[in-house]
Amino acid sequence: MATKLSEIGAAGMRAAMIDSQLRTNDVIDPAVIGAMGGTPREAHVPAMLASVAYMDRAIDLGGGRALNPPLVTGRLLVAAEIRPGMRVLLVGAATGYTAALLAELGAEVHAVEEQADLLAAARAATASRAVHWIEGPLTAGAPKAAPFDRIVIDGAIETLPDALAAQLAEGGRLVAAWREGNVTRLVQGVKAGGTIAIRAFADMDVAPLPGFGASKGFQF
């Protein structure tokens, strides 16, 4: 997505985001800070919203989708404990911001998005060859590429489909946001013995993902 911000202006906004939003709220991992400090978030939002790309708020992408606030993304990435060479499934790629960050952290990213317009924007904004784009239902994941060391669900869900849980490798880690009523919590879990043991670590406002309403499936 095109941007009207100058490189100098955007760099200043990234620095301010890191100092005022991330470092003050437990996002202090050097690798995550480095990735978020070097990735142009404004390239992943509609051009008319480039000037607010670094504000502590979700950004409407249309079609019922939104780009999560920077702090949500930062906290999820820290919790995911991404290491170079890991294979990561990203559910809800949207315009590619989180995919770009995961690639910057050294992961091999399989990014799933079901809205063709968002996927087109993601491809245009993300140059990394480490990202494999997959157009299809978010709830299906990428079974042909499984298993994954990490699964990052970039949005709020009420249930985790069995199909996604099955794609996490034994010992692998999943991060997401769990919505229960009016409360949304960031959660993380490790798969052991075929079961993902989930725990919450922060209450935050997170944009919901379509298709993950409460139904039969893995319940947190």
C-alpha positions as a Python dict, from the first residue, in 0.01 Angstrom:
ca = {
    (1, 'M'): (0, 0, 0),
    (2, 'A'): (137, 338, -97),
    (3, 'T'): (243, 585, 170),
    (4, 'K'): (287, 961, 178),
    (5, 'L'): (520, 959, 478),
    (6, 'S'): (881, 1063, 427),
    (7, 'E'): (1147, 814, 532),
    (8, 'I'): (1265, 1052, 803),
    (9, 'G'): (913, 1106, 937),
    (10, 'A'): (837, 734, 941),
    (11, 'A'): (1162, 652, 1118),
    (12, 'G'): (1077, 906, 1387),
    (13, 'M'): (733, 756, 1432),
    (14, 'R'): (880, 406, 1464),
    (15, 'A'): (1122, 531, 1729),
    (16, 'A'): (837, 696, 1920),
    (17, 'M'): (629, 378, 1894),
    (18, 'I'): (913, 176, 2044),
    (19, 'D'): (982, 419, 2328),
    (20, 'S'): (624, 509, 2426),
    (21, 'Q'): (426, 194, 2343),
    (22, 'L'): (655, -108, 2336),
    (23, 'R'): (940, -66, 2586),
    (24, 'T'): (700, 64, 2853),
    (25, 'N'): (478, -245, 2817),
    (26, 'D'): (714, -543, 2837),
    (27, 'V'): (819, -551, 2471),
    (28, 'I'): (1193, -535, 2531),
    (29, 'D'): (1322, -837, 2337),
    (30, 'P'): (1605, -693, 2122),
    (31, 'A'): (1512, -898, 1815),
    (32, 'V'): (1145, -793, 1827),
    (33, 'I'): (1238, -430, 1889),
    (34, 'G'): (1481, -443, 1598),
    (35, 'A'): (1225, -594, 1363),
    (36, 'M'): (952, -348, 1455),
    (37, 'G'): (1195, -59, 1440),
    (38, 'G'): (1303, -146, 1089),
    (39, 'T'): (974, -251, 928),
    (40, 'P'): (762, 23, 766),
    (41, 'R'): (419, -27, 919),
    (42, 'E'): (286, 254, 701),
    (43, 'A'): (338, 33, 395),
    (44, 'H'): (73, -204, 530),
    (45, 'V'): (-214, 41, 580),
    (46, 'P'): (-434, 232, 335),
    (47, 'A'): (-243, 535, 202),
    (48, 'M'): (-491, 779, 355),
    (49, 'L'): (-411, 634, 701),
    (50, 'A'): (-32, 636, 671),
    (51, 'S'): (-2, 930, 911),
    (52, 'V'): (-167, 727, 1191),
    (53, 'A'): (8, 398, 1116),
    (54, 'Y'): (209, 409, 1440),
    (55, 'M'): (-64, 519, 1678),
    (56, 'D'): (-167, 286, 1961),
    (57, 'R'): (-486, 176, 1791),
    (58, 'A'): (-624, -76, 1545),
    (59, 'I'): (-647, 41, 1184),
    (60, 'D'): (-952, -44, 975),
    (61, 'L'): (-857, -235, 661),
    (62, 'G'): (-1213, -275, 534),
    (63, 'G'): (-1420, -590, 495),
    (64, 'G'): (-1448, -634, 869),
    (65, 'R'): (-1073, -665, 917),
    (66, 'A'): (-821, -451, 1101),
    (67, 'L'): (-449, -421, 1163),
    (68, 'N'): (-390, -473, 1534),
    (69, 'P'): (-225, -203, 1749),
    (70, 'P'): (156, -225, 1756),
    (71, 'L'): (158, -332, 2121),
    (72, 'V'): (-62, -635, 2051),
    (73, 'T'): (171, -744, 1771),
    (74, 'G'): (479, -686, 1983),
    (75, 'R'): (347, -881, 2282),
    (76, 'L'): (246, -1175, 2062),
    (77, 'L'): (587, -1187, 1895),
    (78, 'V'): (770, -1177, 2227),
    (79, 'A'): (551, -1458, 2361),
    (80, 'A'): (606, -1663, 2044),
    (81, 'E'): (983, -1672, 2106),
    (82, 'I'): (1069, -1681, 1736),
    (83, 'R'): (1417, -1802, 1647),
    (84, 'P'): (1589, -1798, 1307),
    (85, 'G'): (1504, -2100, 1096),
    (86, 'M'): (1173, -2175, 1263),
    (87, 'R'): (876, -2263, 1046),
    (88, 'V'): (584, -2038, 1138),
    (89, 'L'): (218, -2052, 1040),
    (90, 'L'): (60, -1706, 1043),
    (91, 'V'): (-320, -1713, 1047),
    (92, 'G'): (-478, -1388, 932),
    (93, 'A'): (-197, -1233, 728),
    (94, 'A'): (-412, -930, 629),
    (95, 'T'): (-180, -675, 465),
    (96, 'G'): (137, -857, 561),
    (97, 'Y'): (277, -653, 852),
    (98, 'T'): (317, -942, 1094),
    (99, 'A'): (445, -1166, 814),
    (100, 'A'): (714, -908, 738),
    (101, 'L'): (813, -896, 1105),
    (102, 'L'): (831, -1274, 1132),
    (103, 'A'): (1052, -1288, 824),
    (104, 'E'): (1274, -1018, 973),
    (105, 'L'): (1308, -1238, 1282),
    (106, 'G'): (1446, -1513, 1058),
    (107, 'A'): (1143, -1738, 1031),
    (108, 'E'): (1015, -1928, 729),
    (109, 'V'): (661, -1791, 718),
    (110, 'H'): (350, -1956, 577),
    (111, 'A'): (97, -1672, 581),
    (112, 'V'): (-271, -1756, 531),
    (113, 'E'): (-524, -1497, 418),
    (114, 'E'): (-873, -1550, 277),
    (115, 'Q'): (-950, -1200, 144),
    (116, 'A'): (-798, -1158, -200),
    (117, 'D'): (-764, -779, -175),
    (118, 'L'): (-574, -800, 153),
    (119, 'L'): (-348, -1072, 17),
    (120, 'A'): (-270, -861, -289),
    (121, 'A'): (-177, -570, -63),
    (122, 'A'): (40, -800, 149),
    (123, 'R'): (229, -929, -154),
    (124, 'A'): (288, -574, -276),
    (125, 'A'): (412, -448, 62),
    (126, 'T'): (630, -744, 162),
    (127, 'A'): (935, -823, -46),
    (128, 'S'): (1083, -1104, 166),
    (129, 'R'): (1129, -1439, -4),
    (130, 'A'): (1091, -1605, 334),
    (131, 'V'): (714, -1552, 321),
    (132, 'H'): (497, -1809, 144),
    (133, 'W'): (153, -1661, 78),
    (134, 'I'): (-150, -1890, 94),
    (135, 'E'): (-497, -1782, -13),
    (136, 'G'): (-764, -1983, 164),
    (137, 'P'): (-985, -2011, 472),
    (138, 'L'): (-813, -1888, 786),
    (139, 'T'): (-957, -2178, 984),
    (140, 'A'): (-789, -2432, 753),
    (141, 'G'): (-432, -2311, 801),
    (142, 'A'): (-173, -2471, 573),
    (143, 'P'): (-196, -2848, 630),
    (144, 'K'): (29, -2935, 334),
    (145, 'A'): (316, -2743, 491),
    (146, 'A'): (263, -2869, 850),
    (147, 'P'): (392, -2929, 1109),
    (148, 'F'): (501, -2585, 1231),
    (149, 'D'): (730, -2481, 1513),
    (150, 'R'): (508, -2183, 1585),
    (151, 'I'): (153, -2077, 1507),
    (152, 'V'): (71, -1707, 1531),
    (153, 'I'): (-299, -1622, 1509),
    (154, 'D'): (-312, -1250, 1438),
    (155, 'G'): (-651, -1167, 1584),
    (156, 'A'): (-908, -1253, 1847),
    (157, 'I'): (-1077, -1593, 1835),
    (158, 'E'): (-1333, -1777, 2047),
    (159, 'T'): (-1230, -2128, 1948),
    (160, 'L'): (-932, -2300, 1789),
    (161, 'P'): (-1031, -2544, 1514),
    (162, 'D'): (-891, -2892, 1555),
    (163, 'A'): (-743, -2860, 1206),
    (164, 'L'): (-518, -2576, 1321),
    (165, 'A'): (-421, -2737, 1651),
    (166, 'A'): (-311, -3046, 1459),
    (167, 'Q'): (-65, -2839, 1253),
    (168, 'L'): (147, -2741, 1554),
    (169, 'A'): (448, -2964, 1606),
    (170, 'E'): (501, -3144, 1934),
    (171, 'G'): (682, -2899, 2159),
    (172, 'G'): (572, -2611, 1937),
    (173, 'R'): (424, -2287, 2064),
    (174, 'L'): (99, -2111, 1971),
    (175, 'V'): (9, -1748, 2043),
    (176, 'A'): (-327, -1583, 1988),
    (177, 'A'): (-594, -1370, 2153),
    (178, 'W'): (-885, -1545, 2320),
    (179, 'R'): (-1216, -1365, 2333),
    (180, 'E'): (-1471, -1455, 2599),
    (181, 'G'): (-1770, -1222, 2615),
    (182, 'N'): (-1641, -867, 2636),
    (183, 'V'): (-1294, -969, 2754),
    (184, 'T'): (-1002, -1048, 2525),
    (185, 'R'): (-677, -1191, 2656),
    (186, 'L'): (-349, -1266, 2484),
    (187, 'V'): (-265, -1633, 2531),
    (188, 'Q'): (24, -1868, 2467),
    (189, 'G'): (51, -2242, 2476),
    (190, 'V'): (294, -2527, 2417),
    (191, 'K'): (194, -2859, 2263),
    (192, 'A'): (284, -3158, 2477),
    (193, 'G'): (147, -3507, 2439),
    (194, 'G'): (-78, -3385, 2160),
    (195, 'T'): (-243, -3124, 2385),
    (196, 'I'): (-192, -2747, 2379),
    (197, 'A'): (-178, -2616, 2736),
    (198, 'I'): (-292, -2253, 2718),
    (199, 'R'): (-235, -1969, 2962),
    (200, 'A'): (-331, -1602, 2940),
    (201, 'F'): (-70, -1332, 2995),
    (202, 'A'): (-234, -995, 2917),
    (203, 'D'): (-576, -836, 2872),
    (204, 'M'): (-590, -629, 2553),
    (205, 'D'): (-824, -505, 2282),
    (206, 'V'): (-762, -721, 1976),
    (207, 'A'): (-935, -711, 1639),
    (208, 'P'): (-1150, -1026, 1588),
    (209, 'L'): (-1085, -1274, 1310),
    (210, 'P'): (-1384, -1398, 1108),
    (211, 'G'): (-1472, -1765, 1122),
    (212, 'F'): (-1352, -1833, 1476),
    (213, 'G'): (-1677, -1792, 1668),
    (214, 'A'): (-1751, -2032, 1952),
    (215, 'S'): (-1834, -2374, 1811),
    (216, 'K'): (-1701, -2728, 1818),
    (217, 'G'): (-1325, -2728, 1831),
    (218, 'F'): (-1039, -2685, 2072),
    (219, 'Q'): (-1160, -2474, 2366),
    (220, 'F'): (-916, -2268, 2570),
}
